[in-house]
Amino acid sequence: MNMFCLLTLILPALASGIPASQSVADSTTTKRGWLGVYTDELTKPMLTALNVDHGVLVTDLSEGSPAEKAGIEIGDVILTLDGQPVTDASVLRWAVRDRPGQKVNAKIRRAGKDENLDITIGARDGTESSFGFEWPGMPAEAMQEVGRA
């Protein structure tokens, strides 16, 4: 991220008048959604062999994870989440990130056949903070945007 983008996020925040007693760490702590899958990108030959044009390959699962509980298995290809195409691991992460506790439908391909699974997205243990420093006066929205960038 370049300095201009960072300043366009920070300067309005400084002028907003958040009390100096409120710390950035307090305002940016949030639960994040979690599936508990490890994935790999599909190469062009893999896409052709699987007869799909997008998706991510599940290479491992966390024990007791929401994905494991829903029936996802190693070797499955996650094609969509709530109807939205999953084109790479980043798309999958963003699709679950802000949805802890929500029920979603995943379309997967297993052994050449498509299946639909309902998954309740979990929440990561503990909390996640965007930055490890405090900046009095920075509103939560600005810090979230900086963290996403």
LUMBAGU-500096 format. One record per atom (N, C-alpha, C, O): residue number from 0; residue in three letters; atom name; x, y negated, z. Coordinates in steps of 0.1 Angstrom, whole numbers, plus 5000, padded with zeros to 4 digits. Each point is the difference from the previous one (the first is absolute). Layout:
SITE   i  aa at    x    y    z
SITE NUM ala CA    X    Y    Z
...
//
This chain:
SITE   i  aa at    x    y    z
SITE   0 met  N 5009 5012 5000
SITE   0 met CA 4991 4988 5000
SITE   0 met  C 5009 4988 5000
SITE   0 met  O 5010 4999 5007
SITE   1 asn  N 4987 4991 4985
SITE   1 asn CA 5008 4988 4999
SITE   1 asn  C 4996 4990 5011
SITE   1 asn  O 4989 5001 5006
SITE   2 met  N 5020 4990 4997
SITE   2 met CA 4998 4990 5010
SITE   2 met  C 4988 4991 4998
SITE   2 met  O 4993 4997 5010
SITE   3 phe  N 5004 5000 4978
SITE   3 phe CA 4988 4992 4997
SITE   3 phe  C 4987 5007 5005
SITE   3 phe  O 4992 4994 5006
SITE   4 cys  N 5007 5019 4990
SITE   4 cys CA 4988 5007 5005
SITE   4 cys  C 4999 5001 5015
SITE   4 cys  O 4989 4998 5005
SITE   5 leu  N 5022 5004 5001
SITE   5 leu CA 5000 5001 5015
SITE   5 leu  C 4996 4986 5006
SITE   5 leu  O 4992 5000 5009
SITE   6 leu  N 5013 4990 4985
SITE   6 leu CA 4997 4986 5006
SITE   6 leu  C 4985 4997 4997
SITE   6 leu  O 4994 4994 5008
SITE   7 thr  N 5001 5010 4981
SITE   7 thr CA 4985 4997 4997
SITE   7 thr  C 4991 5008 5010
SITE   7 thr  O 4989 4996 5002
SITE   8 leu  N 5016 5014 5004
SITE   8 leu CA 4993 5008 5010
SITE   8 leu  C 5002 4994 5014
SITE   8 leu  O 4991 4999 5008
SITE   9 ile  N 5021 4997 4995
SITE   9 ile CA 5004 4996 5013
SITE   9 ile  C 4996 4985 5003
SITE   9 ile  O 4994 4997 5011
SITE  10 leu  N 5008 4994 4980
SITE  10 leu CA 4998 4986 5003
SITE  10 leu  C 4985 4997 5003
SITE  10 leu  O 4998 4993 5010
SITE  11 pro  N 4992 5012 4983
SITE  11 pro CA 4986 4997 5004
SITE  11 pro  C 4998 5006 5014
SITE  11 pro  O 4991 4995 5008
SITE  12 ala  N 5015 5016 4995
SITE  12 ala CA 4998 5006 5013
SITE  12 ala  C 5005 4991 5011
SITE  12 ala  O 4994 4999 5011
SITE  13 leu  N 5017 4995 4987
SITE  13 leu CA 5006 4991 5010
SITE  13 leu  C 4991 4988 5003
SITE  13 leu  O 5000 4995 5011
SITE  14 ala  N 4993 5001 4979
SITE  14 ala CA 4991 4988 5002
SITE  14 ala  C 4987 5004 5005
SITE  14 ala  O 4991 4991 5003
SITE  15 ser  N 5006 5021 5000
SITE  15 ser CA 4986 5005 5004
SITE  15 ser  C 4997 4997 5014
SITE  15 ser  O 4988 5000 5004
SITE  16 gly  N 5022 4998 5005
SITE  16 gly CA 4997 4997 5013
SITE  16 gly  C 4997 5011 5009
SITE  16 gly  O 4994 4999 5011
SITE  17 ile  N 5011 5013 4986
SITE  17 ile CA 4999 5012 5010
SITE  17 ile  C 5008 4996 5012
SITE  17 ile  O 5011 4995 4999
SITE  18 pro  N 4983 5008 5013
SITE  18 pro CA 5007 4997 5012
SITE  18 pro  C 5014 5006 5001
SITE  18 pro  O 5002 5012 4996
SITE  19 ala  N 5008 4981 5009
SITE  19 ala CA 5013 5005 5001
SITE  19 ala  C 5001 5012 5009
SITE  19 ala  O 5010 5008 4998
SITE  20 ser  N 4981 4994 5011
SITE  20 ser CA 5000 5012 5009
SITE  20 ser  C 4996 5013 4993
SITE  20 ser  O 5003 5010 5005
SITE  21 gln  N 4991 4989 4983
SITE  21 gln CA 4997 5012 4992
SITE  21 gln  C 5012 5004 4992
SITE  21 gln  O 5005 4992 4992
SITE  22 ser  N 4999 5020 5010
SITE  22 ser CA 5012 5005 4992
SITE  22 ser  C 4996 5007 4988
SITE  22 ser  O 4989 5005 4999
SITE  23 val  N 5020 4995 4991
SITE  23 val CA 4997 5007 4987
SITE  23 val  C 4999 5015 5003
SITE  23 val  O 4991 5006 4994
SITE  24 ala  N 5017 4999 5015
SITE  24 ala CA 4999 5015 5003
SITE  24 ala  C 4986 5003 5005
SITE  24 ala  O 4995 5011 4997
SITE  25 asp  N 4999 4980 5011
SITE  25 asp CA 4986 5003 5005
SITE  25 asp  C 4990 5000 4989
SITE  25 asp  O 4991 5008 5000
SITE  26 ser  N 5011 4983 4990
SITE  26 ser CA 4990 4998 4989
SITE  26 ser  C 5001 5010 4989
SITE  26 ser  O 4991 5001 4992
SITE  27 thr  N 5021 5006 5006
SITE  27 thr CA 5002 5008 4989
SITE  27 thr  C 4999 5015 5003
SITE  27 thr  O 5002 5009 4991
SITE  28 thr  N 4996 4995 5022
SITE  28 thr CA 4999 5014 5003
SITE  28 thr  C 4987 5005 4996
SITE  28 thr  O 4989 4995 5003
SITE  29 thr  N 5011 5016 4989
SITE  29 thr CA 4988 5006 4995
SITE  29 thr  C 5002 5015 4997
SITE  29 thr  O 5011 5004 4998
SITE  30 lys  N 4978 5003 5003
SITE  30 lys CA 5000 5014 4997
SITE  30 lys  C 5000 5002 4985
SITE  30 lys  O 4994 4992 4993
SITE  31 arg  N 5013 5018 5002
SITE  31 arg CA 5001 5003 4985
SITE  31 arg  C 4994 5013 4998
SITE  31 arg  O 5002 5010 5007
SITE  32 gly  N 4991 4992 4981
SITE  32 gly CA 4995 5012 4996
SITE  32 gly  C 5011 5010 4997
SITE  32 gly  O 5011 4996 4996
SITE  33 trp  N 4986 5017 5005
SITE  33 trp CA 5010 5010 4998
SITE  33 trp  C 4993 5013 4995
SITE  33 trp  O 4990 5005 5006
SITE  34 leu  N 5016 5001 4984
SITE  34 leu CA 4995 5013 4995
SITE  34 leu  C 5009 5012 5004
SITE  34 leu  O 4995 5010 5003
SITE  35 gly  N 5018 4987 4998
SITE  35 gly CA 5009 5011 5004
SITE  35 gly  C 5004 5009 4989
SITE  35 gly  O 5003 5011 5002
SITE  36 val  N 4999 4983 4986
SITE  36 val CA 5005 5007 4989
SITE  36 val  C 5013 4995 4995
SITE  36 val  O 5002 4987 5001
SITE  37 tyr  N 5007 5021 4994
SITE  37 tyr CA 5012 4996 4993
SITE  37 tyr  C 4997 5003 4986
SITE  37 tyr  O 4996 5011 4996
SITE  38 thr  N 5008 4979 4995
SITE  38 thr CA 4996 5002 4986
SITE  38 thr  C 5012 4998 4991
SITE  38 thr  O 5011 4994 5005
SITE  39 asp  N 4988 5010 4983
SITE  39 asp CA 5010 4997 4990
SITE  39 asp  C 4993 4996 4987
SITE  39 asp  O 4988 5004 4998
SITE  40 glu  N 5019 4988 4994
SITE  40 glu CA 4994 4995 4988
SITE  40 glu  C 4999 5012 4990
SITE  40 glu  O 5009 5009 5000
SITE  41 leu  N 4982 4990 4991
SITE  41 leu CA 4999 5011 4989
SITE  41 leu  C 5007 4995 4988
SITE  41 leu  O 4998 4988 4995
SITE  42 thr  N 5011 5020 5000
SITE  42 thr CA 5007 4997 4987
SITE  42 thr  C 4991 5002 4988
SITE  42 thr  O 4989 5006 5002
SITE  43 lys  N 5015 4989 4987
SITE  43 lys CA 4992 5002 4988
SITE  43 lys  C 4997 5014 4997
SITE  43 lys  O 4989 5004 4997
SITE  44 pro  N 5022 5005 5004
SITE  44 pro CA 4997 5014 4997
SITE  44 pro  C 4990 5006 5010
SITE  44 pro  O 4992 5008 4997
SITE  45 met  N 5009 4988 5016
SITE  45 met CA 4991 5005 5010
SITE  45 met  C 4985 4995 4997
SITE  45 met  O 4991 5008 5002
SITE  46 leu  N 5008 4979 4994
SITE  46 leu CA 4987 4995 4997
SITE  46 leu  C 4993 5008 4988
SITE  46 leu  O 4989 5004 5001
SITE  47 thr  N 5020 4999 4989
SITE  47 thr CA 4995 5008 4989
SITE  47 thr  C 4996 5014 5004
SITE  47 thr  O 4990 5005 4997
SITE  48 ala  N 5019 5002 5011
SITE  48 ala CA 4997 5013 5005
SITE  48 ala  C 4987 5001 5008
SITE  48 ala  O 4993 5010 5000
SITE  49 leu  N 5005 4980 5008
SITE  49 leu CA 4988 5000 5009
SITE  49 leu  C 4988 4994 4993
SITE  49 leu  O 4989 5001 5005
SITE  50 asn  N 5013 4994 4983
SITE  50 asn CA 4989 4994 4992
SITE  50 asn  C 4993 4989 5007
SITE  50 asn  O 4988 4999 5001
SITE  51 val  N 5020 4992 5005
SITE  51 val CA 4996 4988 5006
SITE  51 val  C 5008 4988 4995
SITE  51 val  O 5011 5002 4995
SITE  52 asp  N 4983 4986 5007
SITE  52 asp CA 5008 4988 4996
SITE  52 asp  C 5005 4992 5011
SITE  52 asp  O 5006 4989 4998
SITE  53 his  N 4991 5015 5015
SITE  53 his CA 5005 4993 5012
SITE  53 his  C 4998 5009 5012
SITE  53 his  O 4994 5011 4999
SITE  54 gly  N 5012 4985 5012
SITE  54 gly CA 4999 5008 5012
SITE  54 gly  C 5013 5001 5007
SITE  54 gly  O 5010 4996 4995
SITE  55 val  N 4990 5008 5018
SITE  55 val CA 5012 5003 5007
SITE  55 val  C 5000 5014 5006
SITE  55 val  O 4989 5005 5004
SITE  56 leu  N 5022 5001 4995
SITE  56 leu CA 5002 5014 5005
SITE  56 leu  C 5002 5000 5015
SITE  56 leu  O 5009 4993 5005
SITE  57 val  N 4983 5015 5002
SITE  57 val CA 5002 5002 5015
SITE  57 val  C 5012 5010 5001
SITE  57 val  O 4999 5012 4996
SITE  58 thr  N 5012 4983 5010
SITE  58 thr CA 5012 5009 5002
SITE  58 thr  C 5001 5005 5015
SITE  58 thr  O 5007 5010 5002
SITE  59 asp  N 4986 4984 5007
SITE  59 asp CA 5000 5004 5014
SITE  59 asp  C 4989 4993 5007
SITE  59 asp  O 4995 4990 4996
SITE  60 leu  N 5002 5016 5016
SITE  60 leu CA 4989 4995 5008
SITE  60 leu  C 5005 4999 5015
SITE  60 leu  O 5007 5008 5004
SITE  61 ser  N 4989 4982 5003
SITE  61 ser CA 5003 4999 5014
SITE  61 ser  C 4990 5009 5007
SITE  61 ser  O 4988 5000 4997
SITE  62 glu  N 5017 5007 5013
SITE  62 glu CA 4992 5010 5007
SITE  62 glu  C 4989 4992 5008
SITE  62 glu  O 5003 4990 5007
SITE  63 gly  N 4984 5015 4991
SITE  63 gly CA 4989 4993 5007
SITE  63 gly  C 4996 4987 4994
SITE  63 gly  O 4991 4993 5006
SITE  64 ser  N 5014 5004 4982
SITE  64 ser CA 4996 4987 4994
SITE  64 ser  C 4986 5000 4994
SITE  64 ser  O 4994 5011 4999
SITE  65 pro  N 5001 4977 4999
SITE  65 pro CA 4986 5000 4994
SITE  65 pro  C 5000 5007 4986
SITE  65 pro  O 4989 5007 4997
SITE  66 ala  N 5021 4993 4995
SITE  66 ala CA 5000 5007 4988
SITE  66 ala  C 5000 5015 5002
SITE  66 ala  O 4992 5007 4993
SITE  67 glu  N 5015 4998 5016
SITE  67 glu CA 5000 5014 5003
SITE  67 glu  C 4987 5005 5006
SITE  67 glu  O 4994 5010 4996
SITE  68 lys  N 5000 4982 5012
SITE  68 lys CA 4987 5003 5006
SITE  68 lys  C 4989 5000 4989
SITE  68 lys  O 4990 5008 5001
SITE  69 ala  N 5012 4984 4989
SITE  69 ala CA 4990 4999 4989
SITE  69 ala  C 5002 5012 4990
SITE  69 ala  O 4991 5002 4991
SITE  70 gly  N 5020 5005 5009
SITE  70 gly CA 5002 5011 4991
SITE  70 gly  C 5010 4997 4989
SITE  70 gly  O 5001 5009 4991
SITE  71 ile  N 5005 4980 5009
SITE  71 ile CA 5011 4998 4990
SITE  71 ile  C 5011 5009 5002
SITE  71 ile  O 5004 5003 5012
SITE  72 glu  N 5002 5002 4977
SITE  72 glu CA 5011 5010 5001
SITE  72 glu  C 5012 4995 4992
SITE  72 glu  O 4998 4992 4991
SITE  73 ile  N 5013 5014 5013
SITE  73 ile CA 5012 4997 4992
SITE  73 ile  C 4998 5005 4986
SITE  73 ile  O 4995 5011 4998
SITE  74 gly  N 5008 4981 4992
SITE  74 gly CA 4998 5003 4986
SITE  74 gly  C 4988 4994 4994
SITE  74 gly  O 4998 4999 4988
SITE  75 asp  N 4993 4996 5020
SITE  75 asp CA 4988 4992 4995
SITE  75 asp  C 5005 4987 4994
SITE  75 asp  O 5010 4995 5003
SITE  76 val  N 4982 5001 4987
SITE  76 val CA 5003 4987 4994
SITE  76 val  C 4988 4991 5004
SITE  76 val  O 4989 5003 4997
SITE  77 ile  N 5014 4986 5010
SITE  77 ile CA 4989 4990 5003
SITE  77 ile  C 4998 4991 4988
SITE  77 ile  O 5009 4993 4996
SITE  78 leu  N 4979 5008 4999
SITE  78 leu CA 4997 4992 4988
SITE  78 leu  C 4993 4987 5003
SITE  78 leu  O 5003 4990 4994
SITE  79 thr  N 4987 5010 5015
SITE  79 thr CA 4993 4988 5003
SITE  79 thr  C 4997 4999 5015
SITE  79 thr  O 5000 5011 5007
SITE  80 leu  N 4998 4978 4998
SITE  80 leu CA 4995 4998 5014
SITE  80 leu  C 4989 4990 4999
SITE  80 leu  O 5001 4988 4996
SITE  81 asp  N 4987 5017 5008
SITE  81 asp CA 4988 4992 4999
SITE  81 asp  C 4998 4995 4985
SITE  81 asp  O 4996 4988 4998
SITE  82 gly  N 5007 5020 4993
SITE  82 gly CA 4998 4997 4986
SITE  82 gly  C 5010 4992 4993
SITE  82 gly  O 5000 4998 4988
SITE  83 gln  N 5010 4997 5020
SITE  83 gln CA 5011 4992 4995
SITE  83 gln  C 5012 5008 4996
SITE  83 gln  O 5004 5008 5008
SITE  84 pro  N 5001 4991 4980
SITE  84 pro CA 5011 5008 4996
SITE  84 pro  C 5012 4998 5009
SITE  84 pro  O 5004 4989 5003
SITE  85 val  N 5003 5022 5000
SITE  85 val CA 5012 5000 5008
SITE  85 val  C 5011 5003 4990
SITE  85 val  O 5003 5011 4995
SITE  86 thr  N 5004 4978 5001
SITE  86 thr CA 5010 5001 4989
SITE  86 thr  C 5014 5002 5006
SITE  86 thr  O 5009 5005 4992
SITE  87 asp  N 4993 4991 5020
SITE  87 asp CA 5013 5003 5006
SITE  87 asp  C 4999 4999 5016
SITE  87 asp  O 4989 4997 5005
SITE  88 ala  N 5022 5007 5002
SITE  88 ala CA 4999 5000 5014
SITE  88 ala  C 4997 4987 5007
SITE  88 ala  O 4993 4999 5010
SITE  89 ser  N 5011 4990 4983
SITE  89 ser CA 4997 4987 5006
SITE  89 ser  C 4985 4997 4999
SITE  89 ser  O 4995 4994 5010
SITE  90 val  N 4999 5010 4980
SITE  90 val CA 4985 4998 4998
SITE  90 val  C 4993 5008 5011
SITE  90 val  O 4991 4995 5006
SITE  91 leu  N 5014 5017 4997
SITE  91 leu CA 4994 5008 5010
SITE  91 leu  C 5001 4993 5014
SITE  91 leu  O 4991 4999 5008
SITE  92 arg  N 5022 4997 4995
SITE  92 arg CA 5002 4993 5013
SITE  92 arg  C 4991 4988 5002
SITE  92 arg  O 4994 4998 5010
SITE  93 trp  N 5005 4994 4979
SITE  93 trp CA 4992 4988 5002
SITE  93 trp  C 4985 5003 5001
SITE  93 trp  O 4992 4993 5006
SITE  94 ala  N 5004 5018 4988
SITE  94 ala CA 4986 5004 5000
SITE  94 ala  C 4996 5005 5014
SITE  94 ala  O 4988 4998 5004
SITE  95 val  N 5021 5007 5004
SITE  95 val CA 4996 5004 5014
SITE  95 val  C 5005 4991 5011
SITE  95 val  O 4995 5000 5011
SITE  96 arg  N 5014 4991 4986
SITE  96 arg CA 5006 4991 5009
SITE  96 arg  C 4991 4993 5010
SITE  96 arg  O 5002 5000 5012
SITE  97 asp  N 4988 4993 4983
SITE  97 asp CA 4991 4992 5008
SITE  97 asp  C 4987 5007 5003
SITE  97 asp  O 4989 4993 5002
SITE  98 arg  N 5011 5021 4998
SITE  98 arg CA 4987 5007 5001
SITE  98 arg  C 5000 5010 5011
SITE  98 arg  O 4994 5011 4998
SITE  99 pro  N 5013 4987 5013
SITE  99 pro CA 5000 5011 5011
SITE  99 pro  C 4986 5003 5004
SITE  99 pro  O 4992 4990 5003
SITE 100 gly  N 5005 5022 4999
SITE 100 gly CA 4987 5004 5005
SITE 100 gly  C 4989 5001 4989
SITE 100 gly  O 4989 5005 5003
SITE 101 gln  N 5014 4991 4985
SITE 101 gln CA 4990 5000 4990
SITE 101 gln  C 5000 5014 4992
SITE 101 gln  O 5010 5006 4999
SITE 102 lys  N 4978 4998 4997
SITE 102 lys CA 4999 5012 4992
SITE 102 lys  C 5001 4997 4985
SITE 102 lys  O 4994 4990 4995
SITE 103 val  N 5015 5017 4998
SITE 103 val CA 5002 4998 4986
SITE 103 val  C 4998 5013 4993
SITE 103 val  O 5001 5011 5006
SITE 104 asn  N 4997 4988 4980
SITE 104 asn CA 4999 5012 4992
SITE 104 asn  C 5013 5001 4991
SITE 104 asn  O 5003 4990 4993
SITE 105 ala  N 5004 5021 5008
SITE 105 ala CA 5012 5002 4991
SITE 105 ala  C 4997 5010 4990
SITE 105 ala  O 4995 5011 5003
SITE 106 lys  N 5008 4986 4984
SITE 106 lys CA 4999 5009 4990
SITE 106 lys  C 5014 5006 4998
SITE 106 lys  O 5009 4992 4997
SITE 107 ile  N 4992 5021 5004
SITE 107 ile CA 5013 5006 4998
SITE 107 ile  C 4999 5011 4989
SITE 107 ile  O 4990 5005 4996
SITE 108 arg  N 5022 4998 4999
SITE 108 arg CA 5001 5011 4990
SITE 108 arg  C 5008 5011 5007
SITE 108 arg  O 5011 4998 5005
SITE 109 arg  N 4983 5014 4996
SITE 109 arg CA 5007 5012 5006
SITE 109 arg  C 4998 5012 4991
SITE 109 arg  O 4989 5003 4996
SITE 110 ala  N 5022 5002 5000
SITE 110 ala CA 5000 5012 4992
SITE 110 ala  C 4992 4998 4987
SITE 110 ala  O 4992 5009 4996
SITE 111 gly  N 5009 4979 4998
SITE 111 gly CA 4993 4997 4988
SITE 111 gly  C 4986 4996 5001
SITE 111 gly  O 4993 4997 4990
SITE 112 lys  N 5001 5003 5022
SITE 112 lys CA 4986 4996 5002
SITE 112 lys  C 4999 4988 5009
SITE 112 lys  O 5008 4998 5009
SITE 113 asp  N 4983 4993 4988
SITE 113 asp CA 4997 4988 5008
SITE 113 asp  C 4991 5003 5012
SITE 113 asp  O 4991 5008 4998
SITE 114 glu  N 5013 4987 5013
SITE 114 glu CA 4992 5001 5012
SITE 114 glu  C 4998 4987 5007
SITE 114 glu  O 5008 4991 4998
SITE 115 asn  N 4981 5007 5009
SITE 115 asn CA 4998 4988 5008
SITE 115 asn  C 5001 5003 5015
SITE 115 asn  O 4993 5010 5004
SITE 116 leu  N 5014 4982 5003
SITE 116 leu CA 5002 5003 5014
SITE 116 leu  C 4997 4987 5008
SITE 116 leu  O 5004 4989 4995
SITE 117 asp  N 4988 5012 5016
SITE 117 asp CA 4997 4988 5008
SITE 117 asp  C 5011 5000 5011
SITE 117 asp  O 5003 5010 5006
SITE 118 ile  N 5003 4978 4995
SITE 118 ile CA 5011 4998 5010
SITE 118 ile  C 4997 4988 5009
SITE 118 ile  O 4996 4990 4995
SITE 119 thr  N 5006 5012 5018
SITE 119 thr CA 4999 4989 5009
SITE 119 thr  C 5014 4995 5002
SITE 119 thr  O 5008 5007 5006
SITE 120 ile  N 4995 4981 4990
SITE 120 ile CA 5013 4994 5001
SITE 120 ile  C 5004 4998 5014
SITE 120 ile  O 4992 4995 5008
SITE 121 gly  N 5020 5010 4996
SITE 121 gly CA 5004 4998 5014
SITE 121 gly  C 5007 4987 5002
SITE 121 gly  O 5001 4992 4991
SITE 122 ala  N 5002 5006 5021
SITE 122 ala CA 5008 4987 5004
SITE 122 ala  C 5014 5005 5005
SITE 122 ala  O 5001 5010 5007
SITE 123 arg  N 5009 4983 4989
SITE 123 arg CA 5013 5003 5004
SITE 123 arg  C 5001 4999 5015
SITE 123 arg  O 4994 4991 5006
SITE 124 asp  N 5014 5018 5000
SITE 124 asp CA 5002 4999 5015
SITE 124 asp  C 5006 4986 5003
SITE 124 asp  O 5009 4996 4993
SITE 125 gly  N 4987 4998 5017
SITE 125 gly CA 5006 4987 5004
SITE 125 gly  C 4995 4989 4991
SITE 125 gly  O 4989 5001 4993
SITE 126 thr  N 5018 4989 5006
SITE 126 thr CA 4997 4989 4991
SITE 126 thr  C 5012 4996 4991
SITE 126 thr  O 5011 5004 5003
SITE 127 glu  N 4986 4988 4987
SITE 127 glu CA 5010 4996 4991
SITE 127 glu  C 5001 4985 5000
SITE 127 glu  O 4990 4993 5000
SITE 128 ser  N 5022 5002 5001
SITE 128 ser CA 5002 4985 5000
SITE 128 ser  C 5008 4996 4987
SITE 128 ser  O 5009 5007 4997
SITE 129 ser  N 4986 4983 4997
SITE 129 ser CA 5007 4996 4987
SITE 129 ser  C 5014 4995 5002
SITE 129 ser  O 5009 5004 4992
SITE 130 phe  N 4994 4989 5019
SITE 130 phe CA 5013 4995 5002
SITE 130 phe  C 5004 5002 5015
SITE 130 phe  O 4991 5000 5008
SITE 131 gly  N 5021 5000 4995
SITE 131 gly CA 5005 5002 5014
SITE 131 gly  C 5003 4987 5006
SITE 131 gly  O 5007 5000 5011
SITE 132 phe  N 4989 4989 4984
SITE 132 phe CA 5003 4987 5007
SITE 132 phe  C 4987 4992 5002
SITE 132 phe  O 4990 5003 4995
SITE 133 glu  N 5011 4987 5014
SITE 133 glu CA 4988 4992 5003
SITE 133 glu  C 5002 4986 4993
SITE 133 glu  O 5011 4995 5000
SITE 134 trp  N 4978 5000 4994
SITE 134 trp CA 5001 4987 4994
SITE 134 trp  C 4987 4993 5005
SITE 134 trp  O 4990 5001 4993
SITE 135 pro  N 5011 4991 5017
SITE 135 pro CA 4988 4993 5005
SITE 135 pro  C 4994 4991 4990
SITE 135 pro  O 5007 4993 4992
SITE 136 gly  N 4980 5008 5007
SITE 136 gly CA 4993 4991 4990
SITE 136 gly  C 4997 5007 4987
SITE 136 gly  O 4993 4995 4992
SITE 137 met  N 5012 5017 5006
SITE 137 met CA 4997 5008 4987
SITE 137 met  C 4987 5007 5002
SITE 137 met  O 4999 5009 5008
SITE 138 pro  N 4991 4988 4984
SITE 138 pro CA 4987 5008 5001
SITE 138 pro  C 5002 5014 4995
SITE 138 pro  O 5009 5003 4991
SITE 139 ala  N 4982 5006 5013
SITE 139 ala CA 5001 5014 4997
SITE 139 ala  C 4999 5002 4985
SITE 139 ala  O 5007 5009 4994
SITE 140 glu  N 4984 4984 4999
SITE 140 glu CA 4998 5002 4986
SITE 140 glu  C 5013 4997 4992
SITE 140 glu  O 5003 5007 4991
SITE 141 ala  N 5005 4983 5013
SITE 141 ala CA 5012 4997 4993
SITE 141 ala  C 5010 5011 5002
SITE 141 ala  O 5007 5003 4991
SITE 142 met  N 4994 5002 5022
SITE 142 met CA 5010 5010 5003
SITE 142 met  C 4996 5013 4992
SITE 142 met  O 5009 5007 4995
SITE 143 gln  N 4978 4996 5004
SITE 143 gln CA 4996 5012 4992
SITE 143 gln  C 5004 4999 4986
SITE 143 gln  O 5005 5009 4994
SITE 144 glu  N 4994 4979 5000
SITE 144 glu CA 5003 4998 4986
SITE 144 glu  C 5015 5001 4998
SITE 144 glu  O 5005 5006 4991
SITE 145 val  N 5003 4988 5019
SITE 145 val CA 5015 5002 4999
SITE 145 val  C 5004 5014 5001
SITE 145 val  O 5008 5005 4993
SITE 146 gly  N 4985 5003 5016
SITE 146 gly CA 5003 5014 5002
SITE 146 gly  C 4997 5008 4987
SITE 146 gly  O 5007 5009 4997
SITE 147 arg  N 4982 4988 4997
SITE 147 arg CA 4996 5007 4987
SITE 147 arg  C 5010 4997 4989
SITE 147 arg  O 5003 5008 4992
SITE 148 ala  N 5002 4979 5008
SITE 148 ala CA 5009 4996 4989
SITE 148 ala  C 5013 5007 5002
SITE 148 ala  O 5009 4998 4992
//
